[in-house]
Amino acid sequence: MVNALPRMDTGADVDDGSFAAYLDPMVIRSARQIYETYYSVHPELTEPPLGVAINRVTHRGKLIFTRKPALLPQECFIPFDLIQSTAY
């Protein structure tokens, strides 16, 4: 079977940070709050996390330190550099 639709390059890559424009600012703020709460409880943290895996509906999440996680359909990954950004 041949795919009738041609594959098109949209120019957007998930890893280049361009997806940040599509994220809800409240989700990013919640991710920042999760990080700040974790850091206040664990001030000995020396290695920054890769980011926060967060549920877009409930805004519950956890810090990710080892590698990008496998996410559930309602979750998204907020990279640490976006959490540190002052834009949100």
DRENFIFI-793135 format. One record per atom (N, C-alpha, C, O, CB): residue in three letters; x, y, z. Coordinates in pm, whole numbers, plus 50000, padded with zeros to 5 digits. Atoms other than C-alpha are relative to their C-alpha. Glycine has a CB too. Layout:
['ALA'; [X; Y; Z]],
...
//
This chain:
['MET'; [50084; 49882; 50000]],
['MET'; [50000; 50000; 50000]],
['MET'; [50089; 50125; 50000]],
['MET'; [50184; 50134; 50078]],
['MET'; [49904; 49999; 50122]],
['VAL'; [49922; 49878; 50014]],
['VAL'; [50137; 50340; 49902]],
['VAL'; [49926; 50114; 50068]],
['VAL'; [49805; 50128; 50052]],
['VAL'; [50027; 50034; 49852]],
['ASN'; [50059; 49884; 49934]],
['ASN'; [50077; 50650; 50111]],
['ASN'; [49974; 50108; 49895]],
['ASN'; [50066; 50152; 49827]],
['ASN'; [50092; 50054; 50115]],
['ALA'; [50036; 49903; 50102]],
['ALA'; [49889; 50897; 49892]],
['ALA'; [50036; 50143; 50039]],
['ALA'; [50044; 50230; 49953]],
['ALA'; [49853; 49991; 49972]],
['LEU'; [49968; 49865; 49956]],
['LEU'; [49978; 51199; 50104]],
['LEU'; [50151; 50019; 50006]],
['LEU'; [50220; 49938; 50068]],
['LEU'; [49936; 50030; 50138]],
['PRO'; [49855; 49978; 49995]],
['PRO'; [50325; 51343; 50053]],
['PRO'; [50041; 50047; 50139]],
['PRO'; [49967; 50120; 50205]],
['PRO'; [50044; 50103; 49894]],
['ARG'; [49947; 49956; 49871]],
['ARG'; [50535; 51394; 50364]],
['ARG'; [50056; 50141; 49983]],
['ARG'; [50137; 50166; 49894]],
['ARG'; [50110; 49902; 50054]],
['MET'; [49957; 49861; 50009]],
['MET'; [50591; 51765; 50424]],
['MET'; [50078; 50038; 50124]],
['MET'; [50042; 50000; 50235]],
['MET'; [49879; 50094; 49981]],
['ASP'; [49923; 49949; 49888]],
['ASP'; [50851; 51929; 50641]],
['ASP'; [49939; 50133; 50041]],
['ASP'; [49934; 50227; 49961]],
['ASP'; [50152; 50016; 49963]],
['THR'; [50064; 49878; 49953]],
['THR'; [50679; 52192; 50853]],
['THR'; [50102; 50100; 50054]],
['THR'; [50070; 50217; 50076]],
['THR'; [49899; 49968; 50107]],
['GLY'; [49899; 49910; 49946]],
['GLY'; [51004; 52335; 50982]],
['GLY'; [49998; 50009; 50151]],
['GLY'; [50086; 50074; 50209]],
['GLY'; [49982; 50136; 49941]],
['ALA'; [50009; 49996; 49854]],
['ALA'; [50897; 52287; 51344]],
['ALA'; [50055; 49869; 50056]],
['ALA'; [50021; 49761; 50009]],
['ALA'; [49853; 50024; 50046]],
['ASP'; [49943; 50116; 49933]],
['ASP'; [51091; 52053; 51567]],
['ASP'; [49962; 50008; 50146]],
['ASP'; [49971; 50115; 50207]],
['ASP'; [50155; 49993; 49981]],
['VAL'; [50044; 50001; 49860]],
['VAL'; [50967; 51950; 51910]],
['VAL'; [50114; 50041; 50092]],
['VAL'; [50089; 50103; 50196]],
['VAL'; [49948; 49862; 50039]],
['ASP'; [49889; 49972; 49912]],
['ASP'; [51315; 51986; 52056]],
['ASP'; [50058; 50141; 49984]],
['ASP'; [50149; 50177; 50057]],
['ASP'; [50108; 49900; 49977]],
['ASP'; [49940; 49868; 50019]],
['ASP'; [51384; 52339; 51929]],
['ASP'; [49935; 50109; 50082]],
['ASP'; [49975; 50225; 50071]],
['ASP'; [49993; 50036; 49856]],
['GLY'; [50061; 49901; 49914]],
['GLY'; [51158; 52515; 52181]],
['GLY'; [49891; 50081; 49934]],
['GLY'; [49828; 50164; 50001]],
['GLY'; [50103; 50091; 50051]],
['SER'; [50103; 49923; 50067]],
['SER'; [50920; 52654; 51919]],
['SER'; [49861; 49965; 50049]],
['SER'; [49766; 50041; 50028]],
['SER'; [50008; 49980; 49850]],
['PHE'; [50130; 50041; 49949]],
['PHE'; [50637; 52463; 52084]],
['PHE'; [49957; 50084; 50119]],
['PHE'; [49841; 50078; 50160]],
['PHE'; [50003; 49853; 50039]],
['ALA'; [50032; 49919; 49882]],
['ALA'; [50652; 52708; 52379]],
['ALA'; [49887; 50098; 49972]],
['ALA'; [49813; 50134; 50064]],
['ALA'; [50124; 50076; 50046]],
['ALA'; [50107; 49908; 50034]],
['ALA'; [50416; 52941; 52194]],
['ALA'; [49863; 49936; 50013]],
['ALA'; [49763; 50007; 50024]],
['ALA'; [50019; 50053; 49860]],
['TYR'; [50126; 50070; 49992]],
['TYR'; [50147; 52673; 52215]],
['TYR'; [49963; 49958; 50141]],
['TYR'; [49854; 49905; 50163]],
['TYR'; [50003; 49880; 49912]],
['LEU'; [50026; 50040; 49862]],
['LEU'; [50171; 52614; 52590]],
['LEU'; [49922; 50108; 50074]],
['LEU'; [49942; 50228; 50052]],
['LEU'; [50131; 49970; 50072]],
['ASP'; [50077; 49910; 49915]],
['ASP'; [49929; 52768; 52836]],
['ASP'; [50095; 50064; 50100]],
['ASP'; [50168; 49992; 50169]],
['ASP'; [49884; 49925; 50072]],
['PRO'; [49911; 49935; 49902]],
['PRO'; [50115; 53029; 53046]],
['PRO'; [49974; 49953; 50143]],
['PRO'; [50067; 49951; 50224]],
['PRO'; [49983; 50151; 49992]],
['MET'; [50029; 50050; 49866]],
['MET'; [49937; 52895; 53355]],
['MET'; [50070; 49866; 50026]],
['MET'; [50111; 49839; 50138]],
['MET'; [49848; 49985; 50020]],
['VAL'; [49930; 50127; 49985]],
['VAL'; [50091; 52552; 53293]],
['VAL'; [50148; 50027; 50028]],
['VAL'; [50210; 49959; 50110]],
['VAL'; [49983; 49911; 49873]],
['ILE'; [49860; 49965; 49979]],
['ILE'; [50436; 52711; 53274]],
['ILE'; [50019; 50058; 50140]],
['ILE'; [50117; 50026; 50207]],
['ILE'; [50048; 50101; 49893]],
['ARG'; [49992; 49946; 49864]],
['ARG'; [50370; 52907; 53595]],
['ARG'; [49989; 49889; 50104]],
['ARG'; [50061; 49890; 50204]],
['ARG'; [49890; 50104; 50023]],
['SER'; [50014; 50113; 49908]],
['SER'; [50258; 52587; 53767]],
['SER'; [50127; 49917; 50003]],
['SER'; [50170; 49873; 50110]],
['SER'; [49881; 49912; 49959]],
['ALA'; [49873; 50073; 50006]],
['ALA'; [50574; 52411; 53649]],
['ALA'; [50107; 50074; 50078]],
['ALA'; [50187; 50012; 50147]],
['ALA'; [50044; 49979; 49854]],
['ARG'; [49903; 49921; 49924]],
['ARG'; [50781; 52696; 53791]],
['ARG'; [49974; 49987; 50150]],
['ARG'; [50068; 49976; 50228]],
['ARG'; [49993; 50149; 49957]],
['GLN'; [50034; 50014; 49859]],
['GLN'; [50593; 52670; 54122]],
['GLN'; [50041; 49862; 50053]],
['GLN'; [50089; 49851; 50166]],
['GLN'; [49849; 50021; 50021]],
['ILE'; [49958; 50135; 49961]],
['ILE'; [50657; 52293; 54134]],
['ILE'; [50151; 49998; 50022]],
['ILE'; [50199; 49940; 50120]],
['ILE'; [49960; 49896; 49892]],
['TYR'; [49855; 49995; 49985]],
['TYR'; [51029; 52358; 54080]],
['TYR'; [50040; 50079; 50125]],
['TYR'; [50123; 50033; 50202]],
['TYR'; [50064; 50064; 49876]],
['GLU'; [49965; 49918; 49883]],
['GLU'; [51044; 52636; 54342]],
['GLU'; [49967; 49930; 50130]],
['GLU'; [50043; 49940; 50227]],
['GLU'; [49928; 50135; 49993]],
['THR'; [50036; 50074; 49880]],
['THR'; [50863; 52421; 54598]],
['THR'; [50100; 49888; 50026]],
['THR'; [50145; 49868; 50139]],
['THR'; [49857; 49942; 49987]],
['TYR'; [49902; 50108; 49985]],
['TYR'; [51097; 52129; 54534]],
['TYR'; [50133; 50056; 50047]],
['TYR'; [50196; 50000; 50137]],
['TYR'; [50018; 49924; 49867]],
['TYR'; [49871; 49942; 49964]],
['TYR'; [51401; 52352; 54558]],
['TYR'; [50000; 50053; 50143]],
['TYR'; [50102; 50045; 50211]],
['TYR'; [50037; 50112; 49903]],
['SER'; [50005; 49949; 49863]],
['SER'; [51284; 52511; 54886]],
['SER'; [50006; 49886; 50102]],
['SER'; [50057; 49904; 50212]],
['SER'; [49871; 50082; 50021]],
['VAL'; [49995; 50116; 49912]],
['VAL'; [51244; 52164; 55039]],
['VAL'; [50136; 49930; 49990]],
['VAL'; [50183; 49873; 50089]],
['VAL'; [49887; 49902; 49966]],
['HIS'; [49871; 50066; 50026]],
['HIS'; [51571; 52032; 54887]],
['HIS'; [50103; 50104; 49954]],
['HIS'; [50139; 50105; 49837]],
['HIS'; [49984; 49888; 49894]],
['PRO'; [49905; 49896; 50043]],
['PRO'; [51816; 52327; 54889]],
['PRO'; [50136; 49946; 49958]],
['PRO'; [50215; 50018; 49898]],
['PRO'; [50019; 50100; 50111]],
['GLU'; [49872; 50058; 50038]],
['GLU'; [52109; 52089; 54840]],
['GLU'; [50004; 49961; 49853]],
['GLU'; [50106; 49912; 49805]],
['GLU'; [50029; 49878; 50085]],
['LEU'; [50008; 50032; 50142]],
['LEU'; [51997; 52041; 54479]],
['LEU'; [50109; 50076; 49924]],
['LEU'; [50110; 50199; 49923]],
['LEU'; [49860; 50034; 49943]],
['THR'; [49892; 49936; 50074]],
['THR'; [52305; 52107; 54266]],
['THR'; [49982; 49987; 49850]],
['THR'; [50020; 50076; 49774]],
['THR'; [50134; 49941; 50041]],
['GLU'; [50021; 50023; 50142]],
['GLU'; [52208; 51961; 53931]],
['GLU'; [49860; 50047; 49961]],
['GLU'; [49762; 50002; 50020]],
['GLU'; [50020; 49849; 49963]],
['PRO'; [50134; 49956; 50041]],
['PRO'; [51922; 52141; 53754]],
['PRO'; [49925; 49886; 49931]],
['PRO'; [49986; 49803; 49865]],
['PRO'; [50008; 50123; 49906]],
['PRO'; [50077; 50104; 50067]],
['PRO'; [51639; 51919; 53633]],
['PRO'; [49992; 50027; 49850]],
['PRO'; [50019; 50139; 49805]],
['PRO'; [49857; 49990; 50060]],
['LEU'; [50024; 49980; 50143]],
['LEU'; [51571; 51863; 53264]],
['LEU'; [49873; 50080; 49979]],
['LEU'; [49861; 50155; 49881]],
['LEU'; [49991; 49865; 49927]],
['GLY'; [50126; 49928; 50011]],
['GLY'; [51224; 52000; 53324]],
['GLY'; [49896; 49940; 50092]],
['GLY'; [49928; 49866; 50186]],
['GLY'; [49949; 50000; 49857]],
['VAL'; [50113; 50048; 49920]],
['VAL'; [50882; 51924; 53467]],
['VAL'; [49900; 49933; 49908]],
['VAL'; [49861; 49988; 49805]],
['VAL'; [49933; 50117; 50079]],
['ALA'; [50111; 50067; 50068]],
['ALA'; [50629; 51669; 53345]],
['ALA'; [49875; 50041; 50076]],
['ALA'; [49865; 50017; 50197]],
['ALA'; [50018; 49840; 49996]],
['ILE'; [50115; 49942; 49932]],
['ILE'; [50294; 51831; 53421]],
['ILE'; [49870; 49967; 49926]],
['ILE'; [49865; 49964; 49803]],
['ILE'; [50017; 50151; 50012]],
['ASN'; [50133; 50026; 50054]],
['ASN'; [49927; 51748; 53371]],
['ASN'; [49939; 50135; 49962]],
['ASN'; [49931; 50225; 50046]],
['ASN'; [49910; 49923; 50103]],
['ARG'; [50055; 49873; 50048]],
['ARG'; [49767; 52024; 53161]],
['ARG'; [49866; 50034; 50062]],
['ARG'; [49825; 50150; 50060]],
['ARG'; [49986; 49998; 49850]],
['VAL'; [50132; 49976; 49941]],
['VAL'; [49431; 51983; 53339]],
['VAL'; [50011; 50029; 50148]],
['VAL'; [49956; 50128; 50196]],
['VAL'; [49909; 49879; 49977]],
['THR'; [49993; 49985; 49855]],
['THR'; [49520; 51940; 53706]],
['THR'; [50119; 50083; 50047]],
['THR'; [50122; 50127; 50163]],
['THR'; [50007; 49865; 50064]],
['HIS'; [49877; 49926; 49971]],
['HIS'; [49858; 52120; 53696]],
['HIS'; [50084; 49932; 50107]],
['HIS'; [50162; 49998; 50176]],
['HIS'; [49967; 50142; 50044]],
['ARG'; [49914; 50077; 49912]],
['ARG'; [50014; 51845; 53906]],
['ARG'; [50114; 49946; 49916]],
['ARG'; [50096; 49906; 49801]],
['ARG'; [49921; 49884; 50071]],
['GLY'; [49887; 50047; 50077]],
['GLY'; [50361; 51744; 53804]],
['GLY'; [50115; 49959; 50087]],
['GLY'; [50106; 49962; 50210]],
['GLY'; [50044; 50105; 49905]],
['LYS'; [49880; 50039; 49927]],
['LYS'; [50706; 51625; 53899]],
['LYS'; [50122; 50038; 49917]],
['LYS'; [50117; 50047; 49794]],
['LYS'; [50000; 49849; 50031]],
['LEU'; [49874; 49967; 50066]],
['LEU'; [51063; 51719; 53821]],
['LEU'; [50060; 49877; 49935]],
['LEU'; [50051; 49766; 49988]],
['LEU'; [50100; 50062; 50100]],
['ILE'; [49936; 50108; 50075]],
['ILE'; [51247; 51509; 53566]],
['ILE'; [50151; 50031; 49997]],
['ILE'; [50193; 50138; 49954]],
['ILE'; [49940; 49988; 49854]],
['PHE'; [49856; 49980; 49992]],
['PHE'; [51622; 51463; 53618]],
['PHE'; [50079; 49914; 49901]],
['PHE'; [50187; 49956; 49858]],
['PHE'; [50047; 49971; 50138]],
['THR'; [49917; 50094; 50075]],
['THR'; [51735; 51167; 53406]],
['THR'; [49985; 50012; 49849]],
['THR'; [50085; 50029; 49779]],
['THR'; [49968; 49861; 50041]],
['ARG'; [50022; 49990; 50145]],
['ARG'; [51578; 51180; 53060]],
['ARG'; [49856; 50043; 49977]],
['ARG'; [49774; 50039; 50069]],
['ARG'; [50030; 49864; 49928]],
['LYS'; [50137; 49958; 50029]],
['LYS'; [51266; 51305; 52888]],
['LYS'; [49905; 49883; 50023]],
['LYS'; [49932; 49771; 49980]],
['LYS'; [49989; 50053; 49854]],
['PRO'; [50091; 50108; 49961]],
['PRO'; [50970; 51106; 53016]],
['PRO'; [49905; 49960; 49889]],
['PRO'; [49885; 50033; 49792]],
['PRO'; [49921; 50040; 50122]],
['ALA'; [50113; 50041; 50084]],
['ALA'; [50704; 50907; 52837]],
['ALA'; [49877; 50063; 50065]],
['ALA'; [49849; 50038; 50182]],
['ALA'; [49987; 49841; 49988]],
['LEU'; [50110; 49922; 49943]],
['LEU'; [50400; 51128; 52885]],
['LEU'; [49864; 49938; 49970]],
['LEU'; [49844; 49875; 49866]],
['LEU'; [50004; 50142; 49947]],
['LEU'; [50139; 50038; 50022]],
['LEU'; [50033; 51049; 52925]],
['LEU'; [49938; 50103; 49906]],
['LEU'; [49993; 50211; 49889]],
['LEU'; [49921; 49992; 50134]],
['PRO'; [50060; 49907; 50098]],
['PRO'; [49797; 51213; 52671]],
['PRO'; [49970; 50140; 50056]],
['PRO'; [49978; 50237; 49981]],
['PRO'; [49872; 49940; 49948]],
['GLN'; [50033; 49868; 49945]],
['GLN'; [49701; 51497; 52909]],
['GLN'; [50121; 50070; 50061]],
['GLN'; [50107; 50178; 50119]],
['GLN'; [49892; 49986; 50105]],
['GLU'; [49880; 49942; 49943]],
['GLU'; [50060; 51567; 53015]],
['GLU'; [50086; 50069; 49893]],
['GLU'; [50075; 50039; 49774]],
['GLU'; [50082; 49894; 50071]],
['CYS'; [49902; 49938; 50088]],
['CYS'; [50328; 51789; 52866]],
['CYS'; [50130; 50015; 50077]],
['CYS'; [50132; 50010; 50200]],
['CYS'; [49949; 50138; 49946]],
['PHE'; [49868; 49984; 49940]],
['PHE'; [50698; 51840; 52930]],
['PHE'; [50041; 50146; 49985]],
['PHE'; [50044; 50199; 49874]],
['PHE'; [50104; 49906; 49934]],
['ILE'; [49954; 49862; 50000]],
['ILE'; [50816; 52187; 53027]],
['ILE'; [50151; 49998; 50027]],
['ILE'; [50192; 49963; 50137]],
['ILE'; [49924; 50088; 50107]],
['PRO'; [49855; 50001; 49980]],
['PRO'; [51195; 52220; 52975]],
['PRO'; [50042; 50103; 50105]],
['PRO'; [49976; 50205; 50124]],
['PRO'; [50072; 50028; 49867]],
['PHE'; [49952; 49914; 49892]],
['PHE'; [51396; 52380; 53255]],
['PHE'; [50032; 50141; 49951]],
['PHE'; [50007; 50238; 50023]],
['PHE'; [50123; 49939; 50065]],
['ASP'; [49968; 49866; 50049]],
['ASP'; [51514; 52670; 53036]],
['ASP'; [49874; 50084; 49982]],
['ASP'; [49880; 50207; 49994]],
['ASP'; [50075; 49991; 49866]],
['LEU'; [50126; 49927; 50010]],
['LEU'; [51149; 52764; 52980]],
['LEU'; [49948; 50037; 50138]],
['LEU'; [49883; 50140; 50155]],
['LEU'; [49895; 49917; 49923]],
['ILE'; [50039; 49969; 49862]],
['ILE'; [51085; 52749; 53356]],
['ILE'; [50079; 50119; 50050]],
['ILE'; [50024; 50203; 50122]],
['ILE'; [50022; 49879; 50092]],
['GLN'; [49915; 49889; 49957]],
['GLN'; [51375; 52988; 53412]],
['GLN'; [49970; 50129; 49924]],
['GLN'; [50008; 50237; 49970]],
['GLN'; [50146; 49964; 49983]],
['SER'; [50027; 49882; 50082]],
['SER'; [51252; 53225; 53142]],
['SER'; [49916; 50101; 50078]],
['SER'; [49827; 50064; 50154]],
['SER'; [49929; 49959; 49870]],
['THR'; [50076; 49895; 49933]],
['THR'; [51121; 53557; 53267]],
['THR'; [49877; 50041; 49922]],
['THR'; [49802; 50128; 49967]],
['THR'; [50087; 50120; 50024]],
['ALA'; [50115; 49963; 50083]],
['ALA'; [50861; 53576; 52991]],
['ALA'; [49868; 49959; 50064]],
['ALA'; [49765; 50020; 50036]],
['ALA'; [50011; 49936; 49864]],
['TYR'; [50124; 50047; 49938]],
['TYR'; [50608; 53386; 53202]],
['TYR'; [50007; 50031; 50146]],
['TYR'; [49913; 50001; 50220]],
['TYR'; [49977; 49849; 49977]],
//
